[in-house]
C-alpha cells in the first residue's frame, strides 16, 4: 500500500531524487522525465512542483549547494588557522564522497540557466566569506584586493579539487595541505 505524501514531503522526495541523479550524471542529463522515473511519479507531478526543467534544476542545485555548505561550514570554536584546515579537510571529504555531485556543481551548472549559475556564485561567495573572515581574524587588513584574491583562490581550489580529489591518486591529506598553503600564500602576497 502506498502512503500519500504531503506536498512538502513529495517536493523533498523529488529534490532528493534529483540530487541523487547528480551522483550518476551531469545536471544537463536530469530531465523532467528522468526525475519522474527515478521518483516513481508522473511527469505531470514533477511539472506541478517545478514548472520547468530550469525550475527543477534550480531546486536540485540549491539542495546540493546547501548540502555542501552544511558539510563544510567552519567550526567557529576553532582558532582561524585550525578552522581553515578543518574546513578544507571536510571539503575534500565532501568532494571525495560526492564526486559527481561536486563536479556537476562546479562544472556542469556553468552551462545551466542563469538562476542555477547564480546559486553556484552565491555558494562561492559564502565560501569566500568564510575564508576572508578567518584572515581578518588573523589581522589581514580588509580590502577589495583581499576579497578578489580569496574569490580567485576559491576558483583555484575548485580546479584543484577536480584534478586532485577526483582525477588523481593524491591523498586527501596532500590535497588539504596544498590548499591550506596556497590560501595562505595568496593572502600573504597582498
C-alpha positions, 0 to 999 in steps of 0.5 A, a space after each residue: 500500500 502506498 502512503 500519500 505524501 504531503 506536498 512538502 514531503 513529495 517536493 523533498 522526495 523529488 529534490 532528493 531524487 534529483 540530487 541523487 541523479 547528480 551522483 550518476 550524471 551531469 545536471 544537463 542529463 536530469 530531465 523532467 522525465 528522468 526525475 519522474 522515473 527515478 521518483 516513481 511519479 508522473 511527469 505531470 507531478 514533477 511539472 506541478 512542483 517545478 514548472 520547468 526543467 530550469 525550475 527543477 534544476 534550480 531546486 536540485 542545485 540549491 539542495 546540493 549547494 546547501 548540502 555542501 555548505 552544511 558539510 563544510 561550514 567552519 567550526 567557529 570554536 576553532 582558532 582561524 588557522 585550525 578552522 581553515 584546515 578543518 574546513 578544507 579537510 571536510 571539503 575534500 571529504 565532501 568532494 571525495 564522497 560526492 564526486 559527481 555531485 561536486 563536479 556537476 556543481 562546479 562544472 556542469 551548472 556553468 552551462 545551466 540557466 542563469 538562476 542555477 549559475 547564480 546559486 553556484 556564485 552565491 555558494 562561492 561567495 559564502 565560501 569566500 566569506 568564510 575564508 576572508 573572515 578567518 584572515 581578518 581574524 588573523 589581522 589581514 587588513 580588509 580590502 577589495 584586493 583581499 576579497 578578489 584574491 580569496 574569490 580567485 583562490 576559491 576558483 583555484 581550489 575548485 580546479 584543484 579539487 577536480 584534478 586532485 580529489 577526483 582525477 588523481 591518486 593524491 591523498 586527501 591529506 596532500 590535497 588539504 595541505 596544498 590548499 591550506 598553503 596556497 590560501 595562505 600564500 595568496 593572502 600573504 602576497 597582498 
